[in-house]
């Protein structure tokens, strides 16, 4: 390859520069032996033994050299042949410097104590590759490698780093001479990115050519070792167009153009490598007709005589460099002040950004070794200094992708899960293959490809897309949002006004027979309690607070107790009044307002005591019910002590039951105004309403529970008002002829 020939020329250039500068190695001249390993470990070992034995027959453990000593070995480029060389040279304690071997095995100082290299190990290359894959958000990739120790090692290291970055390997292909089934695997896989690693070989080159049609839609990624191979770019342009390669940035180099241009056939007719380069790449005839005929037959080209002055190395280098830049994006790694350490440090997992360095003699400390080519590694020995700065820079805008709109290609096993969903793995092997499942009730996800969903707080609830939490709707009987509140307010105002007008009528006609006969003081007190009962409904409306929670139940309980106590007192007074009409009756002394007033106060006092005990133990308080409904928060009053609440209702129920029984027993008493019958009807309505209210109250939630209680208040108060006072108002307003003492006495007879 011309690329390898340039390595040789660069080496020769450095040797000449060292020998020319007497300040570097005074009184010492450097020479060299050059052997082509052809990337074959067996040939590399043979060449090493040949150099160590000297001229003539190769004899292990025997040296027939005279005065010239071997200072060390430089090479090889591939890891497989380098390991084989290092095993022999470690035995003989000869220094070996590799400019291309990346195998992590070579970091073992016990096995390879004299090995040094000027490139990073495969571990660092795989680390950079995995970070680059993660940068482009590729999570589903394929790996193709050579079927050798180097390929196996790079697969293992690369898989480890890819897994650490959440990237899955769709398939692993090891290319050898027998490999034939790769095309179907690659074409059927959804992985659009293929990482090429291991050792470049003829098998791998032929394989790339065989599946070039399949690779048209795939993006290939090359590590640094493959980025050096300009032959890949030259022979596989169709498949590699739009691919990525990683290479280190070039350091400043001396101008070598004149040195390259001087290598012409006319100046070096004995250089057969140069002749073969011109023969292959410039179609120049050689002196060997057999080689000419073979080349024309294989490549179907015609050869011609050349002048011998062609600048073969320089022109070919510039041509391949342009092709590489046009077809493959070279993502460069930048190391600031990248200096090699010349101590006894090693490149281990704990120190991954340093090259292996060894104990070179001081004479090498100021020697610059430069390899000049586009896509090559550049290495330098500059003394015993080191730095740890490491960055990785990618200019995405300069990359020409294979996609039609030049967007970064996607390489995923599954499509991204949008916010509002989360990933559920489909495979126990590949975490990158998953299905997208909507978040459960009460949970959200606000990022793409979320692993889990987050639960909203008790005060929030997911929106329809389930990608964010929104405040729950507050539910209560609102003046602004609920029409029923306006209806309740209007009904309460009407009934309160109507009750007030009846009170006014009774006050204006308080001296009439019908008002006096039914204990006007109790009637006035009953009407006032009914008015306040209608008005206490407003405590149940609007946004509740702790104060309204306390007042609504206490005021409702006491007011209703006063009303029922008044009804009970009226019933008892009706019975006493009838019995007191008999001659010499002992019931006459019980007739009077003081006893009825005492009864009302006594009954009401018991309810007050119950309410005070309730408030002292556990008063009602504001409560936010976040569990009854998913999307709503019920703003309600917690009754605190439930026993206290039901004690209030139970005591009212006892008074109402007693009043009903008393009125029912007295319904047949002769009475012109049928007071006992009216009370019986009113208590029947009252008891029926509250008995029906209890199951309805317990079976509802939120504002509907409050509405049930308000309905019970309205109905029971309206029953008292209608059954007791409407008939009397009818007589007062429209039948005044019946509102006389005479009519009253006639009714009693």
KAGI-V780744 format. One record per backbone hydrogen bond with DSSP energy under -0.5 kcal/mol. CO is the residue of the C=O (numbers start at 1). NH is the residue of the N-H. If there is no record, write none. Layout:
BEGIN
co: <CO/CO>
nh: <NH/NH>
END
This chain:
BEGIN
co: <1/2/3/4/5/6/7/8/9/10/11/12/13/14/15/16/17/20/21/21/25/33/35/37/39/40/41/42/43/44/45/46/47/48/49/50/53/57/59/69/73/73/76/76/78/79/80/81/82/83/84/85/86/87/88/88/89/89/95/96/97/98/102/103/104/105/107/108/112/114/116/121/121/122/123/124/125/126/127/128/129/130/131/132/133/134/137/139/140/141/141/142/143/144/145/146/148/149/150/151/152/153/154/155/156/157/158/159/160/161/162/163/168/168/171/173/173/175/176/181/182/183/184/185/190/192/193/194/194/195/195/196/197/201/202/203/204/205/206/207/209/211/213/214/215/218/219/220/221/222/223/223/224/226/228/229/229/230/231/232/236/237/240/243/244/245/247/254/256/257/258/260/262/263/264/264/268/270/271/272/273/274/275/276/277/278/278/283/287/288/289/290/291/292/293/294/295/296/304/308/310/311/312/313/314/315/316/317/318/319/320/321/322/323/324/327/327/328/329/329/330/331/332/333/333/334/334/335/337/340/345/346/348/349/351/356/358/361/362/364/367/367/368/370/371/373/373/380/380/383/383/391/394/395/396/399/403/411/411/416/417/418/420/422/424/429/430/430/432/433/433/435/435/437/440/442/444/445/447/450/454/457/459/461/463/466/468/470/473/474/475/476/477/478/481/482/482/483/484/485/486/487/488/489/490/491/492/493/494/495/496/497/498/499/500/501/502/503/504/505/507/509/512/513/514/516/519/520/521/522/523/524/525/526/527/528/529/530/531/532/534/535/536/537/538/542/545/546/547/548/549/550/551/552/553/554/555/556/557/558/559/560/561/562/563/564/565/566/567/568/569/570/571/572/573/574/575/576/577/578/579/582/585/586/587/588/592/593/594/595/596/597/598/599/600/601/602/603/604/605/606/607/608/609/610/611/612/613/614/615/618/621/623/623/624/625/631/632/633/633/634/634/636/636/638/639/640/641/642/643/644/645/646/647/648/649/650/651/652/653/654/655/656/657/658/659/660/661/662/664/666/671/674/675/676/677/678/679/680/681/682/683/684/685/686/687/688/689/690/691/692/693/694/695/697/701/702/702/703/704/705/706/707/708/709/710/711/712/713/714/715/716/717/718/719/720/720/721/721/722/725/726/727/728/729/730/730/731/735/735/736/738/739/740/741/742/743/744/745>
nh: <5/6/7/8/9/10/11/12/13/14/15/16/17/18/19/20/21/22/24/25/28/35/37/40/41/44/45/46/47/48/49/50/51/52/53/54/64/59/62/71/75/97/100/101/82/83/84/85/86/87/88/89/90/91/91/92/93/94/73/116/75/118/122/106/107/108/109/112/115/96/98/124/125/126/127/128/129/130/131/132/133/134/135/136/138/137/139/168/193/170/171/195/173/197/175/148/152/153/154/155/156/157/158/159/160/161/162/163/164/165/167/166/141/170/143/145/175/147/179/185/186/187/188/189/192/219/142/196/221/144/197/223/146/205/206/207/208/209/210/211/212/215/216/217/218/220/194/244/196/246/226/227/228/229/230/232/233/234/235/236/240/241/243/329/222/331/333/256/260/261/262/263/264/313/267/268/271/272/275/276/277/278/279/280/281/282/284/304/289/292/293/294/295/296/297/298/299/300/285/266/312/315/316/317/318/319/320/321/322/323/324/325/326/327/328/242/243/330/245/331/332/247/393/249/335/336/391/338/339/385/357/348/351/352/354/117/360/364/365/367/369/381/370/372/373/375/376/340/382/382/385/334/396/398/399/401/406/139/140/418/449/421/439/437/435/431/427/433/434/426/427/424/437/422/443/456/454/420/450/423/444/460/472/470/466/445/463/461/633/476/635/478/542/482/483/485/486/487/488/489/490/491/492/493/494/495/496/497/498/499/500/501/502/503/504/505/506/507/508/509/510/512/516/517/518/519/523/524/525/526/527/528/529/530/531/532/533/534/535/536/537/538/539/540/541/544/549/550/551/552/553/554/555/556/557/558/559/560/561/562/563/564/565/566/567/568/569/570/571/572/573/574/575/576/577/578/579/580/581/581/582/585/588/589/590/591/596/597/598/599/600/601/602/603/604/605/606/607/608/609/610/611/612/613/614/615/616/617/618/619/641/638/625/636/626/634/473/634/475/635/625/636/623/638/621/641/642/645/646/647/648/649/650/651/652/653/654/655/656/657/658/659/660/661/662/663/664/665/666/667/669/674/678/679/680/681/682/683/684/685/686/687/688/689/690/691/692/693/694/695/696/697/698/699/700/704/705/706/707/708/709/710/711/712/713/714/715/716/717/718/719/720/721/722/723/724/725/725/726/727/729/730/731/732/733/734/735/735/738/739/739/740/513/744/745/746/747/748/749>
END
